[in-house]
Amino acid sequence: MGLFSQVCGVAEAQTVGREIRLAQAGVPDAPPPRKRPPARLRVTPYYSPDGVYPRYNPGPDAVRECNATYVQEYRPSGTVIVPHMSCHWRRG
């Protein structure tokens, strides 16, 4: 019994010692860490926006080709025929 009580006493003392060390590890006078504000990026366009989107420069000798057709559109009021135009640039 005597040997068993000495072993338990040592283990108990080590446990108490660790708790005290953990409790004393923090410095009570230290200020809380400051949070940095998120980084802000300034975004400026490299061209002056004029309402044209998407901006595409096909080159000095480009030619615009357009195809105009009539297509059927299905609407709640009924089927209607509307003009449809599709354009693209080609080298001139």
N, C-alpha and C positions, 0 to 999 in steps of 0.2 A: 504493500500500500504506500509506503513511504516513497519508494522510487516512482510509482505512478503519479503521486501528487506533485513531485518535483518536476516531472516532465510536463504535466498540465500547467503548472505554475509558470514555467518558462515560456510555453506557447502562449499563454494568456498575457504575459508581460510583453511579448513581441507584438501581439495584436494591438494592445493598447498603445505601444510606442509608435506603431505605424499610423494609427488614427490621429495621434497628436501631431506627428510630422505632417500629415496631410492637411490638418486643420491650420497649421502654422505656415504652410507653404505660401499662401497668398499674402501679399502686402496690403494691409487695409487702407493705407494712405494713397495708393496708386489711383490716378484718375481713370475712368472708363475709356476704352479705346474709341477714338473718333472715327466716324464713318466718312469716307471720302465721297463727295458727290459724283455721280456718273459722268464720264467724259462726254462732252458735247462736241459734235462735229458740225462745222459750218459748211453747208452745201450751197454752192453758187453755180449757176449754169454758165457754160463757156460761150453761150450765144444768147442773144436777146430773144426771149420768147415772143412770137408773133401770132400764135394760134395755129400754126401749121404742124400737124403731127401725123405720121412720124416724119422726122426730118431726114431727108435723104438727098445727097448730091450725086446725081448720076454721071456727071462729067460734062465737058463743054460740047461734045458732039452727040449727045443722047437725043433720042426721039421718043416721044410718048405715043404709045399705041393704045387706042380705046376700042372696045367692042361693046356695042349697045344692042340689047335684045329685049324682048318681052317675055316675062316668066309668070307662071301661075303661082299665086299665094293663096293658101287656104286659111280663111279667117272665120270667126264665129258667125259673121253675117252671111258668109258664102264665099265661093271661089272668085277671086278677082285677078285680072291681068294687069301687071305693073311693069314699067320700064326698069331695066337693070343694066348698069354700066360697070364694066371692069376695065381697069387701065393698068399698064405696066410700061416700064422704060426698056428700050433696046438701044444698042449702040448704033449710031447713025453713020 
